Amino acid sequence: MKQVVSVIIPAAGSGKRFRESVHGPQPPKLYSRLANKPLIVHTLGAFNHLPSVREIIVAVEPGSQARFRREILSRLKLTKPILLVTGGRTRAESVWRALKRVSKESVYVCIHDGARPLVQPEWLAHLMKNLNGWDGVVLGKSIVPTVKVFERKTGWIKRTLNRSELFEAETPQLIKKEILINSYRSLGQRAFQATDDASLVEAMGGRLKALPHSEPNIKVTTHQDLVLARNFRGENAVPRFGLGFDRHRLVPERPFYLGGVRVPAPFGPLGHSDGDALLHAITDAILGALGAGDIGDFFPNTSKSWKNVRSEKFIREVVKLAKERGLRPSQVDATVILERPKLGIYKKRVQVHIAKLLSLAPLDVSIKAKTGEGLGPEGQGEAISCQALVVLTPIAPTSILLRLRGRK
Ligand code: MG
């Protein structure tokens, strides 16, 4: 097949909403991992081997070209010429800058959002097959929900749209090059406000065909979208297990915290934080399941911020970390090795408290108590030790989808 298509990838967005949705330092959106590669590598890879593609032009954030070459282009075995241009202030301005660099020989341009990494090579071929007689073809979804028009200020619902006529535009959008260029030229500055390219062609009276499909084609805007994309890629398909252990010296006149529960005793665990060995073991188990290091890496006892802090805080932080990876604790099994006080009545309370902390049912948390049989530091009453096993399982894509639907 002749190389008649130039692919344009707008990838110059600042990723503000993504940054705001992320906990702690993370790579920029397009550099985030999906199936062990930066997200944008998946997007570019889908177009790299298609016979009809002449070249790929990527609009990147100002000042990011060197990094893009180093971290992205070096990972792709490129068979197509690739050109980087500096993006504009809006998505449409970025596309316009790329359009100006398209080869003379190309008849069509295919625009595809950099942040839609689930794109498949077949999709472009499918668009091409549907071109006959049209100025362009747009991939998207038939709208299932009931959509209403309302006045944002008062909430007044003005009318309900006929959903059989509604179509949610996605990318790729395949458009005749001359027609798109003319649309940008004619609309001038106004064109730069457009949120997709099809709307410019529509505004100029061009005839575009909507091509509904049902494949997942998530546009990664927030971190939740990335989690969803990962789940669609089959990441997190198997549960992950983590093992944790902790031991603390017992000293007089320290409050005795176990699993976040205050246990009455004339002594308690010595520690930089509250010395809660059980919560520390569970924290380490969660980090272990994530392959993310240990409690000392995250909450160093040299840092003032963790001094005398309640250990529930550690748990909340690592649960957040798991959530960002699309995982959540689904089971805990722990053993406490302690000579005295006898845990008897506290075991149940600790179980319920930890279950609540991890948003689990009490039956998903098991707390077993052992003595040291008079042997070793635990047996001599000098220390408390705890072991924990934690299972992390994927946050179901459906529950994320429901939450996504609910967002503004
Ligand atoms: Mg500890």
Boltz pocket constraint, residues with backbone or C-beta under 6 A from the ligand:
constraints:
  - pocket:
      binder: B
      contacts: [[A, 246], [A, 247], [A, 248], [A, 271], [A, 275], [A, 276], [A, 277], [A, 280]]
      max_distance: 6.0
